[in-house]
């Protein structure tokens, strides 16, 4: 894939650099290893997607271990609020306390 690095947004440039320096130095290999949508990553890096959705940005942040944070894609207040909500939801999904114990009746309940 040919990329004009001068025209891509900073977050995409950082992602491309991270991929090139990773143990999976191609977009397809990196995406396969990290479970990312290869076409979406390629389109973002090529500048075909200028405003990525929050879930994609969070996936990239997680795949890069925080090297390409969500905030690098966009920085407006509305996006920050959405990022906070999505991070909290993801954390709650991963938390052991997020089980359905509150809605499940106890063994002694009728």
C-alpha positions in Angstrom: 0.0 0.0 0.0 1.4 3.4 -1.0 0.8 6.1 1.6 1.5 9.8 1.3 2.7 10.4 4.9 2.5 14.1 4.6 -1.3 14.1 4.2 -2.4 11.7 6.9 -3.7 12.9 10.3 -1.3 12.7 13.3 -3.1 9.7 14.9 -3.0 7.8 11.7 0.7 8.6 11.3 1.4 7.4 14.9 -0.5 4.2 14.2 1.5 3.6 11.0 4.7 4.2 12.9 3.7 1.9 15.7 2.8 -0.8 13.2 6.0 -0.5 11.3 8.0 -0.7 14.6 6.0 -3.6 16.0 6.6 -7.3 15.9 3.9 -7.4 13.1 5.3 -4.7 10.8 2.6 -4.8 8.2 -1.0 -3.6 8.4 -2.5 -7.0 7.6 -0.3 -8.8 10.1 -0.8 -6.3 12.9 -4.6 -6.2 12.4 -4.8 -10.0 12.4 -2.7 -10.2 15.5 -4.7 -7.5 17.3 -8.1 -8.3 16.0 -8.6 -5.0 14.2 -10.5 -4.4 10.9 -7.7 -4.4 8.4 -9.6 -2.4 5.8 -10.7 0.3 8.3 -7.1 0.6 9.6 -5.8 0.9 6.1 -8.4 3.5 5.1 -7.7 5.6 8.3 -4.0 5.5 7.6 -4.4 6.5 3.9 -6.6 9.4 5.0 -9.8 8.1 3.5 -11.4 8.2 7.0 -10.8 11.5 8.7 -13.2 11.1 11.6 -13.1 7.6 13.1 -15.7 6.3 15.5 -15.0 6.1 19.2 -15.1 2.3 19.3 -12.4 2.1 16.5 -10.3 4.6 18.3 -10.6 2.7 21.5 -9.7 -0.6 19.7 -6.6 1.1 18.3 -5.6 2.5 21.7 -5.9 -1.0 23.2 -4.1 -2.7 20.3 -1.2 -0.2 20.7 -1.0 -0.4 24.4 -2.0 3.3 24.6 0.7 4.5 22.2 -2.1 5.9 20.0 -4.6 7.3 22.4 -8.2 7.9 21.5 -7.8 11.7 22.0 -5.3 11.9 19.1 -8.1 11.2 16.6 -10.2 14.1 17.7 -10.3 16.4 20.7 -13.6 18.2 20.9 -15.6 18.1 24.2 -18.4 16.0 22.8 -15.9 13.3 21.8 -14.2 13.4 25.2 -17.6 12.8 26.9 -18.3 9.9 24.6 -14.8 8.5 25.2 -15.3 8.6 28.9 -18.7 6.8 28.7 -17.3 4.1 26.4 -14.2 3.6 28.6 -16.4 3.2 31.7 -18.7 0.8 29.9 -15.8 -1.3 28.7 -14.3 -1.3 32.2 -17.6 -2.4 33.7 -17.9 -5.2 31.1 -14.4 -6.5 32.2 -14.9 -6.0 35.9 -15.8 -9.1 38.0 -18.3 -7.0 39.9 -20.3 -6.5 36.6 -22.0 -9.9 36.9 -25.7 -10.2 37.1 -25.6 -11.0 40.8 -27.8 -8.1 41.6 -30.6 -9.3 39.3 -30.2 -13.0 40.1 -32.3 -14.3 43.1 -30.3 -15.8 45.9 -30.5 -19.6 46.5 -32.8 -19.2 49.4 -35.2 -16.8 47.7 -38.5 -18.0 46.4 
